[in-house]
Structures are given as structure tokens and as C-alpha cells.
Amino acid sequence: MLIDAPPGLEGIVAAETAIGDVRGDEGYFHYRGHAAPALAATRSLEWVWYLLHVGRGPDAGELRRFTAETAAIRALAVDVRAGLPAIAAAGSPMAALRTLTSLAGQQARSWLDLDPAARAAEALRLVATMPTAAAGVWRSQQGLPLVEPDPARRLAEDYLRMITGSVPPERHVRALERYLILTIDHGFNASTFTARVVTSTGADLPAAIVAAMAALSGPLHGGAPALVIDMLEEIGDAARARAWAEQALASGRRIMGFGHRVYRTEDPRSALLKQTALELGGPIVELAVEVERVVLDLLERRYPERRLRTNVEFYAGVVLHQIGLPAPLFTSTFAVSRTIGWTAHALEQMVGNRIIRPSSRYVGPTPEAA
């Protein structure tokens, strides 16, 4: 029996998960029962990584061991490092990162041939090497020497250091950690669902992550924060915000950073990232606050029934800009955090797996008689 699903599968439950949940009407989301914004405000990235992959939060000793173990596997394999310059020269940072991940997985085996411990180890390696690969791609594209990972530093700090070549200030590290924690997972979004679909076929884990990265690269998914910075730079001055927004709405232009597929109230990720942006300060933060005020006012007047609010991409772009990340690296940075969620979902899909194979309804020309 066929069951018609709404466009985009909106409202359809495709699987059960113990990883997290998004309650759009409440403006709330969590990871394994822990409110995600509270985790971002109080915990380290490694603590949350452990929570998602192990199923519970670590104690102090477990966290120290986990942080050390994952830091020790952050370096790229020799063949991957050798291929990095040519791959980096051939595409955008995100496209190069995707290709590099594929190269790293060229010897990977179907997860059906691996025991649970081997699957978990492969998932940890994929997460641990993602920031090294993303930073390496960027530095290679800028003609700069690669910076080796430092296992004495936690992941967020080392990622910034490998990009810039210098030790970042602690406030930048914490701002980045907040962003990374908030974007680890968010329900069955397009890239997470893609990862689970590919995993369900028995494909190797790197293949599932490469597919998820392809989904993330779209401007309607992971590419939006960079477009927010483009928009703010185009507006340029707070005094121009209202006129710019009115013209954009009148012409049907999409205003980046507003509205969300799930939330019908304030995006809780945006609230913490706005606080983080205000803590960082700077002219672009002041501009962003005014643009947000103006746009929300205009959206409320024009579409009072749609309850459009600021989404995560708006202040994510501002925060990443203020800690010194170039806009072309925003989506790659999103992938650094989301790989934790993708691998957690892939590992979950492997338990009691059934291949994801929906049906379609044919609407083309009438077929010839059999």
C-alpha cells in the first residue's frame, strides 16, 4: 500500500532515534535528553562528542582519556596528506574537503564486515581528522604551509590554530566551541538523513559522511551563514538596513538568516549565538543587531501568520566572522561539528538496520501495454 507523503517529507517520521530531538513549537532541542544550548554554554566539545557516541556524559577521568585519545588520532594519513595540495587546488574548500574525505576512505570496508568496536573507532577517526583536513585545505589554497595538529590542545582550539598558524585567544575558542556544539545535530535534517540512507545500504562509513557533506554544501543547508555575511557587507551601514530590507522583500529576494523549516518560535541556537556575538563585539555585530530588528519588524508586518524568526545561520555567520574565520570556510567548519552527529546517526542506523527504500508515485505519460 502506498502512503502519500507531503513535499519534503515534512511531518513524516522516518526512523526512531535516541540521539536527540527538535521541538519546533517550543523552541527547544536536545542531545540525549540534555538541552543543547545549556551544553554549549557549559560543556566542552569533547564532552558532548562523548555523550553522542557513548550514550551518556563522561566523568572527569573518562573525559580526560577521551580527549587525549581523540587528539592523538587528529593527524592525516600519509597518503591523504600527500594528495591534499592537488585536491585543494581543484575546488572550493568544501568540495576539496569532501574529496579529501573520500580519499581517506578509499580502503574502508562495508560496516557489515566490521564489529561494533571497529565501527566506533572508524567514527572517532573521521571526526578527529575532519578539522585537520579542513584547515589543511584552506592553508594549501592560500599558499601557506600546513600546521600540524597538536594533541595537547582540545579540538576547537587546535582547529583555529591550524587555520591561522597562531594560538587563538580563549574567547575565540569558547565562541567556536559554542557554535560547534550547537550544530552537532538537529533532527533528521537533509545531511543527517542522507548519512542514514547511505549507511542503510551497507556502504562504508566514509561514504556516508561524503554523501552527507554533499547535502550540507547546498546554500539552503550549510552554505547559509556565508551568505549572511555577504548580505551584511552589502547593507554596509545600519542606516541603510530598513531601505535595503524593504526593497529585498518587495522584489521577492530571500533574506538570509530568517525563517526555519521546523521552528515556529525563536531558534534556541540563534539566541546563544547572538549572546556570543555581543560578547565578541565589533561593528558587524552592531550592524547585525540592527538588521535583525528591522527585518523582524518588516516580516511581522508583511507575514503576521507565518511567525518568521531569526534562525541559526544569522548569528552563526557573525560569530564565525568575528573569530577570524574566512567566509569560504564556514561550511567546512559546519562539517567539522556535524560529522559528530552524522557518525552517531550512522552508528545508530547500523543497529537493526533496514535499507531505506521509499516508493514514488509515477505521474509521467501513460505507459504502453505490457
C-alpha positions in Angstrom: 0.0 0.0 0.0 1.3 3.4 -0.9 1.2 6.3 1.6 1.4 9.8 0.1 3.9 11.9 1.9 3.9 15.8 1.9 6.6 17.6 -0.2 9.9 17.4 1.5 8.6 14.6 3.8 7.5 17.3 6.3 6.0 15.7 9.3 6.9 12.2 8.3 8.6 10.0 11.0 11.2 8.0 9.1 13.0 6.3 12.0 13.4 6.2 15.7 16.5 7.8 17.3 17.9 8.2 20.8 20.4 10.8 19.8 18.3 14.0 20.0 15.1 15.7 19.2 13.8 19.1 18.0 10.6 20.6 19.3 9.9 23.3 16.9 6.7 24.7 18.5 8.6 25.0 21.8 11.9 26.4 20.5 13.8 23.6 22.2 16.2 20.9 21.1 18.3 18.4 23.0 21.1 15.8 22.7 20.2 12.6 24.6 17.9 14.5 27.0 20.3 17.4 27.6 19.2 20.8 26.4 21.7 21.6 23.6 22.1 25.3 24.4 22.9 24.5 28.0 25.6 22.1 26.9 27.0 24.7 24.5 27.2 27.2 27.3 28.8 24.9 29.9 30.5 21.9 28.4 33.4 21.2 26.1 33.0 19.9 22.6 34.7 16.7 23.7 32.2 16.2 26.5 29.3 16.5 24.0 31.1 14.3 21.5 31.4 11.6 24.1 27.7 12.0 25.0 26.5 11.4 21.5 28.8 8.5 20.7 28.8 6.7 24.0 25.2 7.5 25.1 26.0 9.3 28.4 28.1 12.1 29.6 31.6 11.2 30.8 33.0 11.6 34.3 36.2 13.6 34.7 38.5 10.7 34.2 36.6 9.4 31.1 36.7 12.9 29.6 40.4 13.3 30.1 41.1 9.9 28.5 38.6 10.5 25.6 40.1 14.0 24.9 43.6 12.5 24.8 42.7 9.5 22.7 40.9 11.5 20.1 43.5 14.2 20.0 46.2 11.6 19.3 44.4 10.5 16.1 43.9 14.0 14.6 46.8 13.8 12.1 46.1 12.9 8.5 47.3 9.7 7.0 50.4 9.9 4.9 48.6 9.3 1.6 45.9 11.8 2.4 48.4 14.5 3.2 50.3 13.8 0.0 47.1 14.2 -2.0 46.0 17.4 -0.2 47.7 20.0 -2.4 46.3 18.8 -5.7 42.8 18.3 -4.2 42.8 21.7 -2.6 43.8 23.4 -5.8 40.9 21.9 -7.7 37.9 23.3 -5.9 36.2 25.2 -3.2 37.1 24.5 0.5 34.0 22.4 1.0 34.4 20.5 -2.3 38.1 19.8 -1.6 37.2 18.6 2.0 34.6 16.3 0.6 37.1 14.8 -1.9 39.8 14.5 0.7 37.4 12.6 2.9 36.7 10.3 0.1 40.4 9.7 -0.4 40.8 9.0 3.3 38.2 6.3 3.0 39.5 4.6 -0.1 40.4 1.5 1.8 37.3 1.5 4.0 35.2 -1.6 4.2 31.4 -2.0 4.4 30.4 -1.6 8.0 28.7 -5.0 7.6 32.2 -6.5 7.7 33.2 -4.7 10.9 32.4 -5.4 14.5 30.9 -2.7 16.7 34.3 -1.7 18.2 35.8 -1.2 14.7 32.9 0.8 13.6 33.2 3.1 16.6 36.9 3.5 16.1 36.4 4.5 12.5 33.8 7.0 13.5 36.2 8.6 16.0 38.9 8.8 13.4 36.6 10.5 10.9 35.6 13.2 13.5 39.1 13.7 14.7 40.7 14.2 11.3 38.0 16.5 9.9 39.3 19.8 11.4 42.9 18.9 10.3 41.7 18.3 6.8 39.5 21.4 6.7 42.4 23.6 8.0 44.9 21.9 5.7 42.8 22.5 2.6 42.4 26.2 3.5 46.1 26.8 4.1 47.0 25.0 1.0 44.6 27.1 -1.1 46.2 30.2 0.4 49.8 29.0 -0.4 50.6 28.6 3.3 52.5 25.7 4.9 50.3 23.1 6.7 50.2 23.4 10.5 50.5 20.0 12.2 47.8 19.1 14.9 48.9 19.5 18.5 47.4 16.7 20.7 47.9 18.8 23.8 45.1 21.1 22.6 41.4 20.5 22.5 39.8 20.2 19.1 38.2 23.7 18.8 41.5 25.5 19.8 43.6 23.3 17.5 41.3 23.9 14.6 41.7 27.7 14.9 45.4 27.3 15.4 45.8 25.1 12.3 43.9 27.7 10.2 45.6 30.8 11.4 49.0 29.5 12.4 48.8 31.1 15.8 47.3 30.2 19.2 43.8 31.8 19.3 42.6 33.8 22.3 40.4 31.8 24.7 37.3 33.9 24.0 37.5 32.9 20.3 37.9 29.2 21.3 34.9 29.3 23.5 32.8 31.1 20.9 33.8 28.5 18.3 33.0 25.6 20.8 29.6 27.1 21.4 28.9 27.1 17.6 30.3 23.6 17.1 28.2 22.2 19.9 25.0 23.9 18.8 25.4 22.5 15.2 26.4 18.9 16.0 22.9 17.5 15.4 19.5 18.8 14.6 16.9 16.1 14.0 16.6 14.5 10.6 17.9 17.4 8.6 18.9 16.8 4.9 22.5 15.9 5.5 21.8 13.6 8.5 19.0 11.8 6.7 21.4 11.4 3.7 24.0 9.8 6.0 21.5 7.3 7.3 20.2 6.5 3.9 23.7 5.7 2.6 24.6 3.8 5.8 21.4 1.7 5.4 22.8 0.3 2.1 25.8 -1.2 3.9 28.2 1.3 2.4 31.4 2.1 4.3 31.2 4.9 6.9 33.4 7.4 5.0 31.0 7.1 2.0 28.1 8.0 4.2 29.9 11.1 5.5 30.9 12.1 2.0 27.3 11.9 0.9 26.2 13.9 4.0 28.8 16.6 3.1 27.4 16.9 -0.4 24.0 17.6 1.1 25.5 20.1 3.6 27.2 22.0 0.8 23.9 23.4 -0.6 23.1 27.1 0.1 19.8 26.1 1.7 21.6 24.0 4.3 25.2 24.5 5.3 26.0 27.3 3.0 23.7 29.9 4.5 26.0 31.6 7.1 28.4 32.8 4.5 25.5 34.3 2.6 24.6 36.2 5.8 28.0 37.9 5.8 27.6 38.8 2.1 24.3 40.3 2.9 25.6 42.4 5.9 28.5 43.6 3.8 26.1 44.6 1.1 24.0 46.6 3.5 27.1 48.1 5.0 25.5 50.7 7.3 22.8 50.4 9.9 21.1 53.5 8.5 20.5 51.6 5.2 19.0 48.5 6.8 15.4 49.4 6.5 15.5 50.6 3.0 17.5 47.6 1.9 15.2 45.1 3.6 12.1 46.8 2.2 13.5 46.6 -1.3 14.5 43.0 -0.8 11.1 42.0 0.4 9.3 43.9 -2.4 11.4 42.2 -5.1 10.9 38.7 -3.6 14.5 38.4 -2.7 15.4 35.8 0.0 16.7 37.4 3.2 19.3 35.0 4.7 19.1 34.1 8.3 15.3 34.3 8.9 12.7 31.6 9.0 13.1 27.9 9.7 11.6 24.7 8.4 10.9 23.4 12.0 10.9 26.3 14.5 7.8 28.4 14.9 9.4 30.4 17.7 12.9 31.7 18.3 15.6 29.3 17.2 17.4 28.5 20.5 20.7 28.2 18.7 20.3 31.8 17.5 19.7 33.1 21.0 23.0 31.7 22.3 25.0 32.7 19.2 23.6 36.3 19.5 24.8 36.4 23.1 28.1 35.1 21.9 28.3 37.7 19.1 27.5 40.5 21.6 30.3 39.3 23.9 32.8 39.4 21.0 31.6 42.8 19.9 32.5 44.8 16.8 30.9 46.9 14.1 29.5 44.0 12.2 27.8 42.8 15.4 26.1 46.2 15.9 25.0 46.1 12.2 23.7 42.6 12.6 21.6 43.5 15.6 20.0 46.5 13.8 19.4 44.4 10.6 17.7 41.7 12.7 15.5 44.3 14.4 14.4 45.8 11.1 13.9 42.6 9.3 11.8 41.0 12.1 9.6 44.1 12.2 9.0 44.0 8.5 8.4 40.3 8.4 5.9 40.6 11.2 4.0 43.3 9.3 4.1 41.5 6.0 3.6 37.9 7.1 2.0 38.0 10.6 0.6 34.5 10.2 4.0 32.9 9.4 5.8 33.6 12.7 9.2 34.1 11.0 12.1 34.4 13.4 15.9 34.6 13.3 17.5 31.3 12.6 20.9 29.8 13.5 22.6 30.9 10.3 22.2 34.7 11.0 24.4 34.9 14.1 26.5 31.8 13.2 27.9 33.8 10.3 28.6 36.8 12.6 30.3 34.7 15.3 32.5 32.8 12.8 33.4 36.1 11.1 34.4 37.7 14.4 36.7 34.9 15.5 38.6 35.3 12.3 37.3 32.5 10.0 37.0 33.5 6.4 33.5 33.1 4.9 34.6 30.3 2.4 35.4 28.2 5.4 32.1 28.5 7.1 30.5 25.3 5.6 33.7 23.3 6.2 33.5 24.4 9.8 29.9 23.3 9.9 31.0 19.9 8.7 33.6 19.7 11.5 30.8 19.7 14.1 28.1 17.9 12.1 30.5 14.9 11.5 30.0 14.1 15.2 26.2 13.9 14.6 26.5 12.1 11.2 28.7 9.4 12.6 26.4 9.0 15.7 23.4 8.6 13.4 25.3 6.2 11.2 26.3 4.0 14.1 22.7 4.0 15.3 21.4 3.1 11.9 23.7 0.1 11.8 21.8 -1.4 14.8 18.8 -3.3 13.5 19.4 -1.8 10.0 16.8 -2.0 7.3 17.6 -0.4 3.9 15.8 2.9 3.5 13.9 2.5 0.2 10.7 4.6 -0.1 8.3 4.4 -3.1 7.4 7.0 -5.6 4.2 7.8 -7.5 4.5 7.8 -11.3 3.0 10.8 -13.0 4.5 10.7 -16.5 3.0 9.6 -19.8 0.6 6.7 -19.8 2.8 3.6 -20.3 2.4 1.2 -23.2 0.5 -2.0 -22.6 2.7 -4.8 -21.3 
